[in-house]
Amino acid sequence: MPTKKTTRKTASQKPAPKTATTPGKAPISTAEIKESILSHLEKTLARDTNTATKRDWWIATSKAVQDRILSRYIDTMGVHNEENVRRVYYLSLEYLMGRLFRNNIFNAGVFDQVSEALGELGLDIDELAAEENDMGLGNGGLGRLAACFLDSLATLDLPAIGYGIHYEFGLFKQEFENGYQVERPDNWEKFGNPWEIMRPEYMQTVNLYGRVENRVDEKGDFKPVWVDTRSINGVPFDIPICGYGTKTVNFLRLWESKASEEFDFQVFNEGGYVEAVHDKAVGETVSKVLYPNDATESGKELRLVQQYFFVCCSLQDIMRRFLKKESDWSEFPSKVAIQLNDTHPAVATAELMRILVDEQGMPWDEAWGITRKTFAYTNHTLLPEALEKWSVPLFERVLPRHLQIIYEINRRFLEEEVEAMWPGDSGKKSELSIIEEGEPKMIRMAYLSVVASHAVNGVAALHTQLLRDYLFNSFDNLYPGKFQNKTNGITPRRWLLACNPELAKLVTGKVGEDWPKHLDELKGLEAFAEDPDFQKEYLAVKHTKKEQLAAFIEKNMGITVNPSALFDTQVKRLHEYKRQHLNLLHILTLYHRILHNPDYDMVPRVFVFAAKAAPGYYLAKNIIRAINKVGEKINNDPRVKDRIKVAFLPNYGVTLAEKIIPAADLSEQISTAGKEASGTGNMKFALNGALTIGTLDGANVEIGEEVGDDNIFIFGLEVEDVESLRASGYNPWDYYNSNAELKAVLDWLQSDAFTPGESGAFQPLVDSILKNGDPFLVCADYAAYIEAQEKVDAAFRDRERWAKMAILNTARVGKFSSDRTIREYADEIWDLPSVPVK
């Protein structure tokens, strides 16, 4: 709470007014921002400066910033509507937005003014930022990529609207109990969100279930009609997306499900309170939680309903906007580009066909031509088991008309396109069929996405090549030129400017102020990579960020860590292919060496983990517990002498990443070669001066090409080696029996040394490696990984060498701006020109 002294400074005490230079607007002063904050405090929140809580101040400040953003938003929409622009519509089931407070202040161009205004009010901008919950709209890299893309679309003046679901609960809040992951509800919006705007006037109705009957139309032809459906409503919430250094403000539209009937008033009056609100509860379940557990049939059904719900609402909204200016459906692809972010929104292709054929009476071929010109598809996985499939019986129950349409798409595809390419080849038809034969039959949504789109892209050069060579090889032969690469990127506004202001200031002092929008300008830092004074400044910034993270770890986990140690970090979704368990084996190896040689010489390390495991992924949860229990043992063993510390930080999300990434010395990107599509965490770490230890997988390949072989630690099998090893009959026992350290740590892990009285606690983890074939080749890469870590140790001891390597990582990753990625999408897939807003 500010004191009267801090809120009543005299004119002589005040610094000269700070002004922002927002494009197209008169400069905004610190005094104006301060007045706006105080006005919202009083008139929006009914508070005065003596009674306001920090949360009140956060909301009031957010509203003051939002005022500036909304003014630009109205101008942007005015230009887009007047010019009837072509737009891209980005469909994604996830948007891992994090907190918007600092990012919006930076992008609105008023950071200095807001910071100074709050200072005059006796408030700290970082303390207010901590009042905001991370938006519970995403899970991992796919959702964070979508958020970065929205930022870049606005920054590049590209007309765009994102569509998703307004989840009431995020994935889950993660806690640890006795080392176990425990999932709690993530009620991220319990007390509202100052950044969003409810738009009930654009509510849409979604039909589900029912059946299809053939009726005779006025011309005597049979026409399928979807009848006896159940309906729910979708109410949109808009979140403005503010571009950096421009006046453009796009928006993200999120759909919240509402029952079509609130409740049965008569039943309620008769005392049937639960029964009266049953339909309301069912209707609102659709947008209740991100990724409901699909281990049950009801969970699978809810996921399918979720996917159709949001694409149905979105397509109706897109068509409403199109029909305001156009009446000729042949113009639809010239005004609308739709990007499918993975297969979650793939049913949109069948929905557009249903609308055009059933509701608009369009001939099939004409509708199919429009559909193919409209959609493009981004693939995000090389794991065949991760390619989404739906059982035909489930699809028939939920979306009977769409099943018919998909069958017809498949029939024409096989009889016309596949037959023309491979005449009489029934094996090729079976291979490429959208419908996979079996009990039950399955709909391959990735195949539907490929067939119904005019462009398909991977998200790293290696990933795209593997898609073409393996996963979609026959499709690539059938559709020459359809597959292309769009290497992922990250927004430097959030992932350096906002999350690491100390490094951002140092960078600006050397290369100027334009780098957040033109990341290639970081190249200018190369000239200072061997400058002793700059190296000292750079390492001092890194030490400051490590001190901040160390304080956070001690406060939240009670673990004391040394900021001068090497901070070795692996933060990402918990999955076997990402191989957090390989990292664990390295920790155990170091621990084992120390216990057998008390004077073992090693650079002290702090191993930082953060990751969530899917609730039904029990082996991943066993890996989490193993890391926690091993860490607990090591952290409390005086024989270690603090040479190793392990901290597994719970509830990983964007805000936690913003604390960890700037502090990291080493970035663990150790997936099995050929399994990671791209990765974006690897880019964030490199931008903030962490060195990568990794396999030649995903975007690691391109990061290595950019930063140079001398500034990255690459180890292990390459894709060709992995394939060859599997083909020759890989046996993990061969490695276990021939490597004494590997054998020792695996035997140790399956004892009760880390869980006294609980023998075999980590047997599932060890069995996955030794008895179940080691599917991700942990044993095969172990020795090379340990050797690479020894090279890391040697490099870290040479502070000048390490500083040079870190500086060159920051200097050379300009390619990995999401602005570059989006410009490639706009030019090569969407044919989308920029529309500057004056």
N, C-alpha and C positions, 0 to 999 in steps of 0.2 A: 504494500500500500504506500503510495507516495506521500511525503509529508507536505505540509503547506509551504515550507521553505522551498522545496524543489518545484512546486507547481506555480510559484508566484515570483519568478525571476524578473528583475527590472530590465528595461531595455538596454541599460549599460552593461548588464551581465551577459546578455545573449550574444552568441556569435553571429557573424553575418549570415543571413538566410541562405540555406543551401537550396539549389534548384535542380530540378530534373529536366532533361531535354527529350521528352517523349516526342516521337515523330508526329508532326501535324498538330501539336498542341502547344499552347504557351507554357513556359516553364512552371513547375510546381515547386513551391517553397516549403521549407521545413515548417514554417508557421501555418501554412494552409493544411498540411498533413496533420499537424497537431490539433488544429481547430476541428478537422474532420473526425479525428479519433474521439475528441471530447464530445462532439455533437452526437456521434453514435452511442457513446457511453450513456448519454442522457436520454436521447430520443428513441434509440432502438432497444436499449437494455434497461432503461429506467434506473440508472445508477448515478451516483456522484463519485467524486474522486476519493471520498473518505470511506465509502462502503464497497467500492468495486473490488472484486477478487482478481487474481491473475487471469483466471479464465475469462472474466468480463473484459479485461484489457486486451486479451488475445482476440476475442470476438470483435471488439470495437475497432482494433487495428486492422483486422482482416477485412471488415466492412469498409473501412476508409480506403484500403488498397483496392478492394473490389469495385468501389465507385469508379475509380480511374479505369479499371479493366472493362467494366460494363459500358462505359462511354465509348471506348474503342470497339467493343463488341457490336454495339448498335451501328456504328459507322461501317464496320466490316460487313455486317449482314445487309446493310443498305446497298453497298457497292455490289456484293455478290448477287443480290436479287435484281438490282437495276440492270446489271450486265448479263444476267441469265447465264452465269458461269457454269462450266463443267466442274463437277466436284468428284472427289474420291470419298467413298464411304468405307470406313475401316471396321470390319466386323470381328470382334474378339470377345471371347468369353471371359478374358482376364485383362485388367489394367492395374498393374502394381504401381500405384501413384505415389505412395508414401505420404508425407506431409506436404502441403502446398504453400505454407506460410512463407518460408524464406524464398522458395523458388519463384512464387508469384511476385514477391517484392523485388527480386532481382530483375525478372522479366518485364515488370512494369516500369523499370527504370527509376525506382524511388528508394533504393536501399539506404543511401546516405541520409535522405530526408526522414525516412521512418526511424532509422536508428537514432538520429539526433533528436527527433521529436520525442521519442520514448525516453531518451536520456534526460531531457528537460523535465519530463514527467516523473523522473525517479525510477524508471523501469529499464529492464535489460531485455534486449530483443531475443537473446537465446533462451532466457527463462520463459518468455511468452511462447516461443516456438515449441517448447516442451509441453505446452498445454494441449497441443493438437494430437489426436490419435492418427496413426497410419490408416489410410483408407483400406478397408478390407475387401478389395476388389480383385486381388490377384494372388498368385502363389509363387511362381518362379520366374525364370528368364523370359518366357513367352510374354508374361504380363508386364514385366519391366520394359521389354523391348517395345511393346505397344505404347507404353507411357512415353518413352523417349521419342517414338515416332510422332506422337501428337505434338510434342514440343517442337520438333523440327518442322513439321508441316506448317505450323503457325509462323515459325521464325522465317521460313522460306516463302511466305505469302502464298501458300498453296491452299485453295479452297478445299476444306476437308471437314468431315464430321465423323467422330468415332461413335460406335454403337456397342453397348454391352448391357449387363444386368446390374441393377441397383440392389446388391446383396445386403440384407439386413445384418447378417453375420459373415465375417470373413472365414478363411480356412479353419483356423482355430488359434487360440493362444496356447503356446507351448510352455509347460512347466516341467521340472524334473523332480521326481520323488524316488529316493534310493537309486538314482541313476536312470530310472525309467522315464521315458517321455509320457507325459500326461496331457491330454487335450482338454482345454476349457473353451467355452464359447467366446468368440471374438465379437462382442457387441460394439463395434467401432463407432456406430452412429447413435448411441444411446441418448445423447443429449444434443443431437443435431449437428449440422455442418454449415458453416457460414459461406462456403464457396458455391453451394448448389442452389438451383432455382427450380421449383416444381412447376411443370407445364401441363396442368390437367386438361387444357383445351385441346391438346394433341393426343389424348388417350386413344388407344387402339384396342380392338377386340380380337381375341385369338380363339379359334375353334379347335377342339380336340376330340378324339375318340369317334364315336358314331360308326356309320357304315356308308358304303357307296351303292347306290342303285341306279340302274339305267332307265332313263326316261326318254320318251319320244319328243323331240322338239317340234317347232312349228313347220319344219320342212320334212318331217317324217323320219328324221335320222335319230338314232339312239345317242344319247348324251349321258355320260356319267355325272351323277350329282351326289355330293357329300351331304348326308342328312343325319338327323338325330345326334347332333354334336353337343358337347358341353363347352361352355365358353368361360373364359376369364378375361379380365381387362389388364392392359399394360399402361401404367401411368409413367410418363417420362420425367426424369430429373436431369437438368442440364448443368454441366460444370464448364465454365469458360476456360479456354486454353489460350494463354497469352504468349505471343511470340516475343522473342528477345531482339531489341534494337529495331523494332518495326511496329506498325500500328495494328497489324492483323491480330484478331482474336477469333479463333475457331471455337468449337465446343464438343464436348463428349456428352452424348445422350444415353442415359441409363434407364432401363425399364424396370419398374417395380410392379409385381403382380398384385392384382386386387380381384376379389370375387365379383362376379357380375351382379350378384344380389348380396347385399350386406348381411341380412339374416332374415329368417322367417318370423315376422312379428307376431303372428297368431300363435305359433308354437311357443314362442318366448312367453307370451301372456298366459299360456296354459301351464307354464312351469317347466317346460322342456328347454332349459337354458343352454345346455351343451348341444343338444340336437339343433337348436335354432341357429347356432353359429357354426355348424359343421362345415357347410359349403364355403363360408367365409374363410375358415381356417385352412381348408384344403386349397382354395384359390391362392391364398397368400403364402403357401408353402413353396411355391415355385421359385420365388426370389429370396427365400429365407436364408440359404447358406451356399457358399461357394463349394463346388465339388462334393455333393453328398456322397457318402460311402456307397460304392456300387457293388459291394460284395453280395448284396441281396437283389432279388428281382425288383422289389419296390424301389430300391436305390437306383438301379439301372433305368427304370421307367421314369423316375423323377429327373434324371440327367437328360434323357431324351426330350422330355417335356420342356425342361429349361432351355435346351438348345433351340427347339422349334419356337418357343415363346419369344425369345429375343429376336430371332431372324424374321419371324412373322411381323412383329411390331415394327421392326426396322424397315422392312420392305414396304409395308403400308405407308410409313412415314416418308420414305424416299419417293414413292409414287405420288403421294399427296403433293410433295414439293414439285415434282416434275410436271404434274397436271395443272399447276397454277399458271405455267407459262406455255405449255406445249399440249398439243392434241394428237400429234402424229407419233404413234408408238415406234416407228422406224427411227425416230430421233433419240430414243431412250439411251442407246449406248454412246451417243455423242455428248450427252449431258451427265451420264452416270457411269462411274467406274467403281466396282465393288471388289474389295480385297478380302479374301478369306484368310484369317490368321489361324492357320492349322485347320484341322477338319471339324472342329466344334461347330462352326456355322455352315457346314457343307450342305445341310438340308435346305439352305436358302436357294440352291440351284433348282431343286424340285418345286419349291414354293413359288419361285418366279414363273416357272413353266405352268403351274396350276393356275396362277392368276391370269396369265396371258391366254391360255387355252380355254380354261373353264369360265372365267369371269369376263374376259374381253372377247371371247369367241374367235381367237386368232388361229389360223392353220398351224399345225404342229411344226412344220419346217421353218416357218417365219418366226415362231416363238423360240425355237431352238437356236436360230441364228442370232436373235437378240440376246438370249441368255449367254451364249458362248462369247459374244463380243463384250459383255458386261463384266463377267467374273474373271478374276485371277486368283491363284492359290499359292500360299506360302507353306512349304513343308518344313517341319521343325524336328523331325526325328529320323534316325537311321535304324531304330529298333523295330523289327517287324511286329513284335508283340505290343508295341505302343501305337500302331496304326489302328485307328478307331474302326470298330465293326459293331453293327447292331443286328440282333437276331430278327429274322423275318416275322416270326409270330408277334414279337413285341412291337415292331414297327407297324404291323397290320392292325394291332389293337389301338395304338395311339394315333397313327396317321395313315388310315387305310387308302385314301386317295393318293397320297404321296408315294405309297408303295407301288401302286399301279403305274404311276408316272415313272418311277425309277426302273421298273421292269421294262417299260416301253423304251426308255432311254437306252437300256442295256441291249434290248432286242435289236434296235436299229444300229447301235454301235457295232455289235457283233456281226450282223448280217450285211451291213453296208461297208463299214470301215475296215474291220478286221478281216473279213472275207476278201475284200479287194486287195489287201496287203499280203495275206497268207491264204490263198484259195484252198478250201477243203481241209484246212488244218484244224481239226477239232481240239487238239491239244493246246494250240495257241488261243483258241476261243475260251477254253477252260481257264487258262492262265490269266487272261485279261478281263474275264467277266466281272462285272460289278457285283454280281451275285455269286457268292462262294458256296459251292455244293457241300452238304454235310447235314448232320442232325444236331441242331437245326441249321437251316440255310442262314447265311450271314450276308449283310450288305456291307461291302468294303467302301467306306466313306472316302478314303484317300483316292480310290479309283474313280469314284463319282466326281470328286473334285478335279482330277486330272482331265477327265473326259469333258466336263462341262465348262472348263476354263480355257481362255485363249493364251494364258501364260502360266507357267509353273516355275517357282524359283526355290532354290536352296538358300541357305543363310551363311555359307562360307564356301570358298573355292573348293576345298576338299569335299565338303558335304555335298555340294552340287554334283561334283564328278562321281561320287559314290552313288548318288541317286540315279544318275544316268547309266552307270556301269552295272549296278546291281538291282536296287530296289524297283526302279521303273525302266529297266533297260528296254523292254519290248515297246513300252509307250514312247520312249525316246526315239526308237526306230520308226514307229508309226507316225510320230509328230515331229519331224525335224525342225529344230529352232524353237519349239515350245518351251523347252527347259532352259533356264538361264540362272545365273548367280547374282545374288544381292547380299554381299557380306554385311553382317550386322554392324551396328554402330551404337554409340551411347551419346547422350546429350552432355556436352561439356559444361553447360550452364549449371546443371545439378551436380555433376560428378567431378567438378573441380571448383568452379566459381563459388557455388553455394556451400559445398560440404568441406572445402579446404581453403578458407579465405586467406590463410597465411601463405600457402604456396601460390595461390592465385595472385596475391599482391607481389610476391617475388617474381613471378613470371611476367606480370604486367610491367614491372620495372625494367625488364630486359627486352621485351618484344612489343610493347605497346598495348593498347586497350582493345584491339579488334579480335584477338584470338578466340574469345568465346563464340564468335560467329564465323570465324575463319581459322579453324584449328590447325591448318597447315602452317600457320605463322609460328607455331611452337618450334619449327625448324631452327628459328633464330637462336634457340638455347644451345644448339650444338657448339657454337663458338665459345661458350663458357664452360663446357664440360670438363676441361682440364684447368680451369681458372681456380687456384687455391681459395681465393676469397669467396667466389660464388659457391664452390663446393661446401665451404664451411656454413654459408648461409642456408644452402639447400638441406644439409644434414641437420642444421639447427631447427629448421621447420619440421623435419621428420621427427626429431626428438620431441618437439613440443606436442605433436599429434600422438606420439607414443605415451607421453606423460598423461595426456587427457584420457587415452584409452585405459591406461593402467589405473588411473583414479576411478574410472567407471567400473572396471573389473573388481577392484577392491570394495567399492561401495555396494555393488550389486551381488557379488559372489563371495566376498570375504577372502579372496585370494590376492596375496601381495606379489606383484611381478616387477621386475627390474626394467625400466624404460631403456636401459642401455643394452639389453639383451636383443638377440635377433627375434623379431616378431614374425613367426612362421604361421601363415593364415590359410585356412580352407573354409570358405563360407559359400554355401550353395545348397540346393536341394539334396537331401540324403538319398542316394541311390547307389546300388552296387557298382554300376558302370562308372560312377564318378570316383569310386575307390577311396572313400574315407578310411576303409579298413587297411589299405596299403600304407597310408599315412600313420595309422595306429601301429603297424608293424615296425615302422621306422622309430617311433617313440619307444616301443618296447626294446628295440635293438640297442638304442642309446642307453636306456635304463639298465639293460643286461650288461653292457660294457662297463658302466660305472660300478655296478655291484661286484664285478669280477676284477676291476682295476680302480680302486678308490681315487687314484690320481689321474684318471682318464682325462685327457686334454681335449676340451671341446668348447666352442663358443656357446655361452649360455643362450638358451632358446625359450621363448614363450610360444607354445603351440595354441593358437586360437582357432576354435571351431564354432560354427553356427550353422544350423540346418534343421529343417523339419522333415520328418518322415510321414508319408501318408498313413492315416490311422490303421488301414488294413495291411500295411507292408511290414510284416512282423520281423523279417530278417533285418531290414533297415533299422527298426527300433532296437533290435538286439545289438547292432553296431553302435548306436547312440549310447546304450547302457555300457557297453564295453569301454568306449572312450571315457565316459564319465567315471567309471569305477577304476580304470587304470590311472586316470588323472588324479583321482582322490588319493590313491595309494602313493603315487610319485610325489604329489604336492606336500605330503605329510611325512616323507621319508627323509630324516636328517642326513642320511648317507649321500643323498643326491647333491646336497649343498647348493640348492637353488639353481643348479645348472639346467634343470628342466622344470618348466611349469606348464600345466595343461589347464586351459579354461574353455569350457564348452558353454557359450553364452546362449541362454534360452530365448525363444520367440524371435527368431531371425526374420527381419523385414527390412524395408528400405532405410528406416531411421537408424537401425543398428548397423546396417552396411555403411552408412555415412560416417559412423564413428570408427569402424574397423578399417575400411579401405585406405583412408589417408595415413593410418598408423602402420600399415603393413610394410615389412621389409621383403618378405618372400610370399609369392602368390602360388598356391598349389593348384595346378591344372593338370591332373594326373589320370584322366579318364583313359580307358583302354582305347588304343588307336582304332578309329573307325566307328566309334560309338557316340561321341559328342558332336551334335550338328554344328555348333559354332561356339557358344559361350559368349557372354558379354561381361561377366565379372572379370575375366582375364583382361579385357580392355580397360575397365575402370581402375584396376590395380596398376597396370602399366602407366596409365595417364598420371597417377599419383606417385609414381616413382618406386613401385615395388617390382622386384625382379621375378620373372616367371620361372618356376620349375615345372616342366610339363612334357607330355608326349606330343608327337606330331599328329595332333588330332584337332578337329574343328578349326577355329580361327587362330589357334596357337601357331599353325603353319605360317599364316600371313603376318602375325605379330613378329615371329622370328625373322621373316623376310624384311620387315620394316626396321626393327631395332638392331639387327645384325647378330650373327652367331656368337659373338663375343659378349653379348649383353643379355643372354637368356640361357637357361640350363635345360637342354633337351636330353631326354633319355628314353630308352626302352624300345619295344617293338614298334615298327611302322605297320601300316595297314596291310601291305603285302606279306609281311612277316607273320602277322596274325592269321591271315588266311592260309598261309603255307603250314604254319604250326598246327592249325586245326585239321587241315587235310592229312597231315602225316600222323595224326593220332596223339593229341596232346595228353600228357599224363602228369598232373601236378605232383604225384608222389616221387617222380624222378628228381624234381627240384628240391623237394622236402628232404629226400635221403642224401642228396649230394651237397647241401648247404647247411653247415652246422648251426649257423646263427638263425636261419629261417626255421629249422627244426626246433631249436631251443625256444624261440618266442611263440611258435604255434603250440608247442606242448605246454608252455607256461600259461598261455591264454585259456587252455581248456582244463587247467587245474582250478582249485579253489583259492589260489593265491590272492586274487583280487575281490573275491566274494567269499570270505571265510564261512565255512559251514554250508555253503551252497555250491557244491561241486557240479560242474557241467553247465554253469550259467551261460557260458558263451559257446557251448557246443554247437548250436545252430550256425554260428559264424565260422567256426573252424571246419565243420562238416561241409559248409558251402564251398570251402576252398579245397579240402582234401577228398571228401567222399562224393560230392556232387559235381565233380568235374572242373571246379574253378572256372566258371563261365567267363569271367572277366580277366583271367590270366594274371592274377595277383602274384602267384609264385614265379611265373615266367619273367616278370618285370622287376621282381624284388631286388636282385643283386645290382642291376643297373640303376635302380632308384637310390639304393644306399650309396653307391659310388657317386652319383650326381649330388647327393646331399653332402658328401665329403668335399666336393668341389665348392659347394655353397659356403661351407664352413671356412675353407681357405680364402675365398674371395672376401668374405665379410671381415676377416681380420685385417685386410689391406683397406683402410678407410678411404684412401684416395681413389683406389680402383673401384671400390663399391660406389662411391659418390659419382664417379664418371659414368658408370653403368646405369645408375638410377636416373641421372640427368638425361642421358641419351634415350632412356625409355620414355620419359616425359616428352622429349623433343621430337621423337620419331613416330608417335602414334596418331598424328593428325588424320591419317586415313580413316581411323575408326570413329569419326564423328557420325552420329546418326543423320546429320545434315547431308553428308555425302551419300549415305545409303538412300535417303528419301529422294534426293535429286535423281539418283539412278532409277528408282521406281517411277518417278514422275516422267522422266524422259523416255524410258525404255519399256514400261509396262502400261502406265496410265495415260500417256499422252496428255499430261496435265500442265498447262502453263501457269506461271505465277501471276497473281492479280494483286499488285500493290494497292494499299489503301492510303489515300492522300490525307 
